[in-house]
Amino acid sequence: MTASHHHHHHVPVITIDGPTASGKGTVAHKAALRLGFHYLDSGSLYRLTALTALRKGMDLRDEHALAKAAESLHCSFSGDAIFLAHENVTAAIRAEEVGNTASKIAALPAVRQALYGLQLGFRKAPGLVADGRDMGTVIFPHAQLKVFLTASVEARADRRYKQLIEKGFSASMEDLLKDLRERDERDANRKIAPLKPAEGAHVLDTSSMTADEAVEQVLKWYADLKKHHAI
């Protein structure tokens, strides 16, 4: 083991996992800003792969081709913006079609494997806050702090609805509820990395919480860990 590789493991990682629209992205991003840590929105990697596949008209059953596309993603995060090569695709990857495609290809083992190394590369000093569905269970199982964010499907549909309306998209509450239930079902029941709290994760129900309140709780847990020299 090289010294630099060994050093890598001393970089603190906070994982924030949870279902679609649980607010984990906002909470993770704000927590990273407050701590001065790097931020990984792992779900966006699946969305970027989906966007690439849709644009190229790829066959969504061709696991090998999709894995190749995932492996060669040239993406970067800058503040709230996400770039694919040099194009700002922040809005493009939020389209419902991209989200649904991402959820489907995320069930493919070869795609997950292709993105595995890419995700580990985000662990850089002084620290990382990573959000997704399997950050604490699969990607960073030795993370210092693991959080599992939940919220009722109604609360999540409501948030998603407000987000879409704010961004000028039209939205139907009924469709959003149906979509979230289907995605929960798919995420929880897939054979590979099913959505569930990691061992030792702190579960946080944000149904009646603001994002800032959730951030405070995460930072408090992290501060407690540091105080007790667990980090």
ChimeraX attribute file (.defattr): number of C-alpha atoms within 10 A of each C-alpha:
attribute: neighborCount
match mode: 1-to-1
recipient: residues
	/A:1	6
	/A:2	7
	/A:3	7
	/A:4	8
	/A:5	9
	/A:6	10
	/A:7	12
	/A:8	16
	/A:9	14
	/A:10	15
	/A:11	16
	/A:12	20
	/A:13	27
	/A:14	27
	/A:15	30
	/A:16	31
	/A:17	31
	/A:18	25
	/A:19	23
	/A:20	25
	/A:21	22
	/A:22	25
	/A:23	23
	/A:24	28
	/A:25	24
	/A:26	18
	/A:27	23
	/A:28	28
	/A:29	21
	/A:30	20
	/A:31	24
	/A:32	21
	/A:33	14
	/A:34	12
	/A:35	13
	/A:36	14
	/A:37	22
	/A:38	20
	/A:39	26
	/A:40	26
	/A:41	20
	/A:42	22
	/A:43	19
	/A:44	22
	/A:45	24
	/A:46	24
	/A:47	25
	/A:48	27
	/A:49	28
	/A:50	28
	/A:51	24
	/A:52	19
	/A:53	21
	/A:54	15
	/A:55	9
	/A:56	9
	/A:57	9
	/A:58	14
	/A:59	11
	/A:60	14
	/A:61	11
	/A:62	11
	/A:63	15
	/A:64	14
	/A:65	16
	/A:66	22
	/A:67	20
	/A:68	15
	/A:69	20
	/A:70	26
	/A:71	19
	/A:72	12
	/A:73	17
	/A:74	12
	/A:75	17
	/A:76	15
	/A:77	16
	/A:78	10
	/A:79	9
	/A:80	8
	/A:81	11
	/A:82	22
	/A:83	15
	/A:84	17
	/A:85	11
	/A:86	10
	/A:87	9
	/A:88	16
	/A:89	16
	/A:90	16
	/A:91	10
	/A:92	14
	/A:93	22
	/A:94	15
	/A:95	14
	/A:96	12
	/A:97	15
	/A:98	21
	/A:99	20
	/A:100	16
	/A:101	18
	/A:102	22
	/A:103	20
	/A:104	17
	/A:105	23
	/A:106	23
	/A:107	18
	/A:108	19
	/A:109	15
	/A:110	19
	/A:111	22
	/A:112	19
	/A:113	13
	/A:114	19
	/A:115	23
	/A:116	16
	/A:117	12
	/A:118	16
	/A:119	17
	/A:120	13
	/A:121	10
	/A:122	16
	/A:123	23
	/A:124	18
	/A:125	16
	/A:126	13
	/A:127	20
	/A:128	24
	/A:129	29
	/A:130	33
	/A:131	28
	/A:132	24
	/A:133	28
	/A:134	24
	/A:135	29
	/A:136	29
	/A:137	21
	/A:138	14
	/A:139	20
	/A:140	18
	/A:141	16
	/A:142	16
	/A:143	21
	/A:144	18
	/A:145	23
	/A:146	29
	/A:147	24
	/A:148	26
	/A:149	25
	/A:150	22
	/A:151	20
	/A:152	15
	/A:153	20
	/A:154	15
	/A:155	17
	/A:156	22
	/A:157	25
	/A:158	15
	/A:159	16
	/A:160	21
	/A:161	19
	/A:162	15
	/A:163	14
	/A:164	15
	/A:165	13
	/A:166	10
	/A:167	9
	/A:168	9
	/A:169	11
	/A:170	9
	/A:171	14
	/A:172	11
	/A:173	14
	/A:174	9
	/A:175	11
	/A:176	19
	/A:177	19
	/A:178	13
	/A:179	16
	/A:180	19
	/A:181	16
	/A:182	12
	/A:183	18
	/A:184	18
	/A:185	13
	/A:186	16
	/A:187	22
	/A:188	15
	/A:189	14
	/A:190	13
	/A:191	12
	/A:192	15
	/A:193	19
	/A:194	18
	/A:195	22
	/A:196	18
	/A:197	22
	/A:198	21
	/A:199	10
	/A:200	11
	/A:201	19
	/A:202	16
	/A:203	16
	/A:204	17
	/A:205	14
	/A:206	19
	/A:207	17
	/A:208	10
	/A:209	11
	/A:210	11
	/A:211	18
	/A:212	13
	/A:213	12
	/A:214	22
	/A:215	20
	/A:216	15
	/A:217	14
	/A:218	22
	/A:219	17
	/A:220	12
	/A:221	16
	/A:222	17
	/A:223	13
	/A:224	13
	/A:225	14
	/A:226	12
	/A:227	10
	/A:228	8
	/A:229	8
	/A:230	10
	/A:231	15
